Amino acid sequence: CVLAVTATGRIAERVVMGPNDAAARQRIERDVRGAFDVMSRGLQAMARGVADPDALVAAARDDEGAARALFDSAQAAAVSQTSDVELAVTAYAAAGRPIAWAGRPSELPKDRLEGDAAWFIAQGALGLRLVYTMPVNDAAGTRVGTIAAEQSIRPPNASGAAARADPFRFPGQLTPVSLELAFEDIRAT
């Protein structure tokens, strides 16, 4: 029995992970890259679902109807992403003031909201999050706001809170993977 279980385990390992360490690393890398690709496409779709230049301009001018429409768009964009991870989307005015949101967004640095479209990983009270920021321009090409879409990198645990044991571990399909992140140096020069 022991030999049969051991042989079955070895065969299953070779089928799932590959015949050697190099093959296993390649499969794990493909798994992680594929997961981030899926997250990225979902975040872009969320951001595009909220990017209405006219509504952003009107809501920035304290138009309650436009603000309500943005909140509804944000909620619809976040809900349309069926997932067991925490999602958030925020519409910002040109000055970086949040106008509408859905989910529990992170507090993003102002410089991240003023640049071009960007991807980054934010570390905060809500854990690690993949963030996509997208500028919104009006018909004349003038920037009228920014949309930030976020997704937690770790799924919530059974209690609903993000697991805190190792915040740099990504739960891949094949095996958990430790992430090595190069955080920006924020020291003043």
Order of alpha helices (4+ residues) and beta strands (2+ residues): alpha-alpha-alpha-alpha-beta-beta-alpha-beta-beta-beta-beta-beta
